[in-house]
Amino acid sequence: MPTFDLKISPMKAIIDPAKCVLCEKCHVAKACPIKAVFRISDDEPAFVDMSLCHGCGVCAAACPARAVTIKEG
C-alpha cells in the first residue's frame, strides 16, 4: 500500500476587513475547499478558522476585492 508524506503549509489566509466589499455570495467562502472561510453575518467580512486553514491560496485567487492574502503564520 502506498504511503504519503503530508506536509501542512505554514501559510494562512488573512482577510483585510477594510478591503472586503461584503459580496452578497462570498466568493472566498465558496472557493475554500475545506470550508475554513465563512461569513457570520451579511454585514461583516468573511472569517478564517485558522485551525482549519491550510494556506492553499484558493480563497485569495477567488476574492474579487483582493481582500485575502496568504501569509506565514
C-alpha positions as CSV (number, residue, x, y, z in Angstrom):
1,M,0.0,0.0,0.0
2,P,1.4,3.4,-0.9
3,T,2.2,5.9,1.8
4,F,2.1,9.7,1.6
5,D,4.1,12.3,3.4
6,L,1.6,15.0,4.2
7,K,3.1,18.4,4.9
8,I,1.0,21.2,6.3
9,S,1.9,24.6,5.0
10,P,2.8,27.3,7.5
11,M,0.9,29.7,5.3
12,K,-2.5,31.0,6.4
13,A,-5.3,33.2,4.7
14,I,-5.7,36.7,6.2
15,I,-8.7,38.8,5.3
16,D,-8.4,42.5,5.4
17,P,-11.8,43.8,6.6
18,A,-11.0,47.3,5.1
19,K,-10.8,45.7,1.6
20,C,-13.7,43.3,1.9
21,V,-16.7,44.6,-0.1
22,L,-19.2,42.2,1.6
23,C,-20.2,40.3,-1.6
24,E,-23.7,39.0,-1.4
25,K,-22.4,35.5,-2.0
26,C,-18.9,35.4,-0.6
27,H,-16.6,34.0,-3.3
28,V,-13.9,33.4,-0.8
29,A,-16.1,31.1,1.4
30,K,-17.4,29.3,-1.6
31,A,-13.9,28.7,-3.0
32,C,-12.4,27.3,0.2
33,P,-12.0,23.5,-0.4
34,I,-12.0,22.7,3.3
35,K,-14.6,25.3,4.4
36,A,-12.2,27.2,6.6
37,V,-13.7,30.5,5.5
38,F,-17.3,31.5,6.4
39,R,-19.5,34.5,7.0
40,I,-21.0,35.0,10.4
41,S,-23.4,37.7,9.1
42,D,-24.1,39.5,5.9
43,D,-22.8,42.8,7.2
44,E,-19.4,41.5,8.4
45,P,-16.4,40.4,6.4
46,A,-15.6,36.7,6.0
47,F,-13.8,34.9,8.8
48,V,-11.0,32.4,8.5
49,D,-10.9,29.5,11.0
50,M,-7.1,29.3,11.4
51,S,-7.3,25.8,12.9
52,L,-8.7,24.6,9.5
53,C,-6.8,26.8,7.0
54,H,-4.1,25.0,5.1
55,G,-2.9,28.1,3.2
56,C,-3.6,26.7,-0.2
57,G,-4.4,30.2,-1.7
58,V,-7.6,29.2,-3.5
59,C,-9.5,31.8,-1.5
60,A,-7.1,34.6,-2.3
61,A,-7.5,33.8,-6.0
62,A,-11.3,33.9,-5.7
63,C,-11.6,37.2,-4.0
64,P,-12.7,39.9,-6.5
65,A,-11.7,42.7,-4.0
66,R,-8.3,41.2,-3.3
67,A,-9.1,41.3,0.4
68,V,-7.4,38.0,1.1
69,T,-3.6,37.5,1.3
70,I,-1.7,34.3,2.2
71,K,1.0,34.9,4.8
72,E,3.2,32.8,7.0
73,G,1.6,32.3,10.4
